[in-house]
């Protein structure tokens, strides 16, 4: 279940003007003229998520970076996303303006008609792997044939599972997938109701330490980037506020890179995990030192995942829908402005 927290920002005037002229394009150029000096924002509400798989979102929320920039005139509503699939559901329903997903999940959503675009890259993670219990006799992907595997449909771990199965000459029809949310997947593995789990950090890292679970298959190339997505309507109507969000993310990235221990402590607190586990997630499995500007690097990974989406029948429109999504999903200009 999603947790919603409403906060009204303090009155802080940020120096400098944001001059966004109406041109009919995305990326901040079509917004009504607004100014950080006057606080004349194009909306009085912003719905945005935070997630333990998105460390930068925790920094942005904890430090009130968006609230400080927007001042009293905009109410910021924070919703916790339990997984990419949940973030996509909320984005499609209009309950979120901005949400965190894995790249593969964003591609799937857009290919299936969800009007979202990626406006920032928050990490290049190794957050997925195939996990088994401490006493399991499963030692390879090939051993999964005929087994029950927990995975959250529509998320990176699910697509990681499909790619992993392919390396062993298997397909999803060769296993019995239990569609469980990430935390429930771990519980099912520990409880013995599934034989394996396509895991996600930080839950996966905690399972290693607390339950002795084993990662039997890892492949960083099968993990897609962490995407910050926004609805097209939000970008068109409220580009000034979208720019504030991306600016806050880039400030959070700079702070997180300079303060890895504090970032890990924040993750540990929000996720309810051991600080040592959080440190592993931040320092070993979450590369935050990447460009926030979405572009060719992310599309290259998505193009490798695209055939998996099509073959799995996850996309109703098939290859044509995936190709269209690849051509239209990236909106880099907010991050380019933040970087500049």
C-alpha positions as CSV (number, residue, x, y, z in Angstrom):
1,X,0.0,0.0,0.0
2,X,1.2,3.5,-0.8
3,X,2.0,5.9,2.0
4,X,1.0,9.5,1.4
5,X,2.6,12.4,3.2
6,X,1.4,15.9,2.6
7,X,3.7,18.8,3.4
8,X,3.4,22.5,2.7
9,X,6.7,24.1,1.9
10,X,8.3,26.8,4.0
11,X,8.7,30.3,2.5
12,X,12.1,30.5,1.1
13,X,12.8,32.8,-1.9
14,X,15.5,31.3,-4.2
15,X,17.7,33.8,-6.1
16,X,17.6,33.7,-9.8
17,X,14.8,33.7,-12.3
18,X,13.5,30.8,-14.4
19,X,12.5,32.3,-17.7
20,X,10.3,29.7,-19.4
21,X,8.6,31.1,-22.6
22,X,5.6,29.5,-24.2
23,X,6.7,27.9,-27.5
24,X,4.5,24.8,-27.7
25,X,7.4,22.4,-27.0
26,X,8.2,20.2,-24.0
27,X,11.1,20.7,-21.6
28,X,10.2,24.0,-20.0
29,X,9.9,26.2,-23.0
30,X,6.1,25.9,-23.2
31,X,5.2,26.9,-19.6
32,X,3.6,30.2,-18.7
33,X,6.2,32.6,-17.7
34,X,7.1,31.9,-14.1
35,X,9.7,33.1,-11.7
36,X,11.4,31.7,-8.6
37,X,11.7,35.3,-7.4
38,X,8.0,35.9,-7.4
39,X,6.8,32.4,-6.7
40,X,4.3,32.6,-9.6
41,X,4.2,28.9,-10.3
42,X,2.0,27.2,-12.8
43,X,0.4,24.9,-10.3
44,X,-0.3,24.9,-6.5
45,X,0.3,21.1,-6.1
46,X,3.0,18.6,-6.9
47,X,2.6,14.9,-6.5
48,X,5.9,13.0,-6.4
49,X,7.2,9.7,-5.1
50,X,10.0,8.5,-3.0
51,X,11.3,5.0,-3.0
52,X,14.0,3.0,-1.3
53,X,15.3,1.8,-4.7
54,X,15.8,5.5,-5.6
55,X,18.3,6.9,-3.0
56,X,18.3,10.4,-4.5
57,X,14.5,10.6,-3.9
58,X,15.2,10.1,-0.2
59,X,17.8,12.9,-0.1
60,X,15.4,15.3,-2.0
61,X,12.6,14.5,0.4
62,X,14.7,14.5,3.6
63,X,16.3,17.9,2.8
64,X,13.1,19.5,1.6
65,X,14.9,20.6,-1.6
66,X,11.8,21.0,-3.7
67,X,9.8,22.7,-0.9
68,X,12.6,25.2,-0.4
69,X,12.5,26.1,-4.1
70,X,8.8,26.3,-4.5
71,X,7.9,28.1,-1.2
72,X,4.5,28.4,0.3
73,X,2.6,28.6,-3.0
74,X,2.9,24.9,-3.9
75,X,1.9,21.9,-1.7
76,X,4.2,18.9,-2.2
77,X,2.6,15.5,-1.8
78,X,5.0,12.6,-1.3
79,X,3.9,9.1,-2.0
80,X,6.1,6.0,-1.4
81,X,6.4,3.7,-4.3
82,X,6.8,0.0,-3.4
83,X,8.1,-0.9,-6.9
84,X,8.3,0.4,-10.5
85,X,5.0,-1.3,-11.2
86,X,3.3,0.7,-8.5
87,X,4.9,4.0,-9.6
88,X,3.7,3.3,-13.1
89,X,0.2,2.6,-11.9
90,X,0.1,5.9,-10.1
91,X,1.6,7.8,-13.0
92,X,-1.0,6.4,-15.4
93,X,-3.8,7.1,-13.1
94,X,-2.7,10.7,-12.6
95,X,-2.1,10.2,-8.9
96,X,1.6,11.1,-9.5
97,X,3.1,13.8,-11.6
98,X,6.7,12.4,-11.2
99,X,7.6,8.9,-10.3
100,X,10.6,6.6,-10.0
101,X,11.0,3.4,-12.0
102,X,13.6,1.2,-13.6
103,X,14.2,1.9,-17.3
104,X,12.7,-1.3,-18.4
105,X,9.5,-0.7,-16.5
106,X,9.2,2.8,-18.0
107,X,9.7,1.4,-21.5
108,X,7.0,-1.2,-20.9
109,X,4.6,1.4,-19.6
110,X,5.1,3.8,-22.5
111,X,4.8,1.0,-25.0
112,X,1.5,0.1,-23.5
113,X,0.2,3.6,-23.8
114,X,1.1,5.4,-20.6
115,X,2.0,9.0,-21.5
116,X,5.3,9.3,-19.6
117,X,8.8,10.5,-20.4
118,X,12.1,10.1,-18.6
119,X,13.4,13.5,-17.4
120,X,16.3,12.4,-15.2
121,X,18.5,9.4,-14.5
122,X,19.0,8.8,-10.8
123,X,21.3,5.8,-10.9
124,X,23.0,3.0,-12.8
125,X,22.3,0.2,-10.4
126,X,23.1,-3.5,-10.0
127,X,19.9,-3.9,-8.1
128,X,18.6,-7.2,-9.5
129,X,19.8,-10.9,-9.2
130,X,18.4,-14.4,-8.8
131,X,18.2,-15.3,-5.2
132,X,17.7,-18.6,-3.4
133,X,17.6,-19.7,0.2
134,X,20.7,-20.6,2.2
135,X,20.2,-24.4,1.9
136,X,18.9,-24.5,-1.6
137,X,20.2,-27.0,-4.1
138,X,19.6,-24.6,-6.9
139,X,23.1,-23.4,-8.0
140,X,22.4,-22.1,-11.6
141,X,19.8,-20.6,-13.7
142,X,19.3,-23.9,-15.5
143,X,18.2,-25.5,-12.2
144,X,15.2,-23.1,-12.2
145,X,13.4,-25.3,-14.7
146,X,10.1,-26.4,-13.3
147,X,10.6,-24.3,-10.1
148,X,8.5,-21.6,-8.5
149,X,10.1,-18.2,-8.8
150,X,8.8,-15.0,-7.2
151,X,9.0,-11.8,-9.3
152,X,7.2,-8.5,-9.5
153,X,5.7,-8.3,-13.0
154,X,6.6,-5.1,-14.9
155,X,9.8,-4.3,-13.0
156,X,13.5,-4.7,-13.6
157,X,13.8,-8.0,-11.5
158,X,11.1,-9.6,-13.7
159,X,12.9,-8.6,-16.9
160,X,16.2,-9.7,-15.3
161,X,14.6,-13.1,-14.7
162,X,13.5,-13.3,-18.4
163,X,17.0,-12.5,-19.6
164,X,18.7,-14.8,-17.1
165,X,16.4,-17.7,-18.2
166,X,17.4,-17.0,-21.8
167,X,21.1,-17.5,-21.0
168,X,20.2,-21.1,-19.9
169,X,18.0,-21.8,-23.0
170,X,14.9,-21.4,-20.9
171,X,11.8,-19.2,-21.2
172,X,9.3,-17.9,-18.7
173,X,7.1,-20.9,-19.6
174,X,9.7,-23.2,-18.1
175,X,9.2,-21.8,-14.6
176,X,6.1,-21.0,-12.5
177,X,6.3,-17.2,-11.8
178,X,4.6,-16.0,-8.7
179,X,3.7,-12.3,-9.2
180,X,4.5,-10.9,-5.8
181,X,5.6,-7.4,-4.8
182,X,9.3,-7.2,-3.9
183,X,9.1,-7.5,-0.1
184,X,6.5,-10.3,-0.5
185,X,8.9,-12.2,-2.8
186,X,11.5,-12.2,-0.1
187,X,9.0,-13.4,2.4
188,X,7.8,-16.2,0.1
189,X,11.4,-17.3,-0.4
190,X,12.2,-17.3,3.3
191,X,8.9,-19.1,4.0
192,X,9.6,-21.8,1.5
193,X,6.6,-21.2,-0.8
194,X,8.8,-20.4,-3.7
195,X,12.1,-21.9,-4.8
196,X,13.8,-18.7,-6.0
197,X,13.2,-14.9,-6.1
198,X,14.1,-12.3,-8.6
199,X,15.3,-9.8,-6.0
200,X,15.6,-6.1,-5.7
201,X,17.8,-4.0,-3.5
202,X,17.8,-2.9,-0.7
203,X,15.5,-5.8,0.2
204,X,17.8,-8.3,-1.5
205,X,20.9,-7.1,0.3
206,X,19.0,-7.4,3.6
207,X,18.0,-10.9,2.7
208,X,21.7,-11.9,2.2
209,X,22.7,-10.6,5.6
210,X,19.6,-11.4,7.7
211,X,18.5,-14.7,6.1
212,X,21.7,-16.0,4.5
213,X,20.1,-16.0,1.1
214,X,22.4,-16.5,-1.9
215,X,22.7,-14.7,-5.2
216,X,23.2,-17.5,-7.7
217,X,23.1,-15.3,-10.8
218,X,24.2,-11.7,-11.3
219,X,24.7,-9.7,-14.5
220,X,25.0,-5.9,-14.3
221,X,24.3,-5.6,-18.0
222,X,20.8,-7.0,-17.4
223,X,19.9,-4.1,-15.1
224,X,18.5,-1.0,-16.6
225,X,19.1,2.5,-15.4
226,X,17.0,4.2,-12.7
227,X,14.5,6.6,-14.4
228,X,12.7,9.6,-13.0
229,X,9.6,9.9,-15.1
230,X,6.9,12.5,-15.5
231,X,3.5,12.6,-17.3
232,X,3.4,14.4,-20.6
233,X,0.5,16.6,-19.2
234,X,2.7,17.7,-16.3
235,X,5.6,18.5,-18.5
236,X,3.4,20.5,-20.9
237,X,1.4,22.4,-18.3
238,X,3.9,22.7,-15.5
239,X,7.4,22.7,-17.0
240,X,8.5,25.3,-14.5
241,X,7.9,23.0,-11.6
242,X,9.3,20.0,-13.5
243,X,12.6,22.0,-13.8
244,X,12.6,22.5,-10.0
245,X,12.3,18.8,-9.5
246,X,15.2,17.9,-11.8
247,X,17.3,20.7,-10.3
248,X,16.6,19.3,-6.8
249,X,17.7,15.8,-8.0
250,X,20.9,17.1,-9.4
251,X,21.6,18.9,-6.1
252,X,20.8,15.7,-4.3
253,X,23.2,13.7,-6.5
254,X,26.0,16.1,-5.7
255,X,25.3,15.8,-2.0
256,X,25.0,12.0,-2.0
257,X,28.3,11.6,-3.8
258,X,30.0,13.8,-1.3
259,X,28.2,12.1,1.7
260,X,27.9,8.4,1.0
261,X,27.8,7.4,4.7
262,X,25.0,9.9,5.4
263,X,23.1,8.7,2.3
264,X,23.4,5.1,3.5
265,X,22.2,6.1,6.9
266,X,19.2,7.7,5.4
267,X,18.4,4.6,3.3
268,X,18.8,2.4,6.4
269,X,16.3,4.6,8.3
270,X,13.6,4.7,5.5
271,X,14.0,1.1,4.5
272,X,14.3,-0.2,8.0
273,X,17.5,-2.2,7.3
274,X,20.8,-2.6,8.9
275,X,23.2,0.4,8.2
276,X,25.8,-2.1,7.0
277,X,23.4,-3.4,4.4
278,X,22.5,0.1,3.3
279,X,26.1,0.9,2.9
280,X,26.5,-2.1,0.6
281,X,23.6,-0.9,-1.5
282,X,24.9,2.7,-1.8
283,X,28.6,2.0,-2.3
284,X,28.6,-1.3,-4.2
285,X,25.3,-1.6,-6.1
286,X,24.0,2.0,-6.7
287,X,26.2,4.0,-9.1
288,X,24.9,7.5,-8.5
289,X,27.9,9.0,-10.3
290,X,26.3,9.0,-13.7
291,X,25.0,11.8,-15.9
292,X,21.4,12.7,-15.1
293,X,20.8,13.5,-18.7
294,X,18.8,10.6,-20.3
295,X,20.0,9.7,-23.8
296,X,21.9,7.2,-25.9
297,X,23.4,5.2,-23.0
298,X,20.0,4.5,-21.6
299,X,18.4,3.8,-25.0
300,X,21.2,1.3,-25.7
301,X,20.2,-0.8,-22.7
302,X,16.5,-0.5,-23.4
303,X,17.1,-1.7,-27.0
304,X,18.6,-4.8,-25.6
305,X,15.6,-5.3,-23.3
306,X,13.0,-4.5,-26.0
307,X,13.0,-8.0,-27.6
308,X,12.5,-9.6,-24.2
309,X,9.4,-7.4,-23.8
310,X,8.0,-8.3,-27.2
311,X,8.7,-12.1,-26.8
312,X,7.1,-12.1,-23.4
313,X,3.8,-10.7,-24.8
314,X,4.0,-7.9,-22.2
315,X,3.4,-5.3,-24.8
316,X,-0.1,-5.3,-26.4
317,X,1.1,-3.5,-29.6
318,X,4.2,-5.7,-30.1
319,X,7.4,-4.5,-31.8
320,X,5.8,-1.4,-33.3
321,X,4.7,-0.2,-30.0
322,X,8.1,-0.8,-28.4
323,X,9.8,1.0,-31.3
324,X,7.6,4.0,-30.9
325,X,8.2,4.1,-27.2
326,X,12.0,4.0,-27.8
327,X,11.7,6.9,-30.2
328,X,9.7,9.1,-27.8
329,X,10.4,8.2,-24.2
330,X,13.5,10.4,-23.6
331,X,13.0,14.1,-22.7
332,X,16.6,15.3,-21.9
333,X,16.2,19.1,-21.8
334,X,15.3,19.5,-18.1
335,X,18.4,17.6,-17.1
336,X,20.5,19.5,-19.6
337,X,19.4,22.7,-18.1
338,X,20.1,21.5,-14.6
339,X,23.6,20.3,-15.6
340,X,24.3,23.7,-17.3
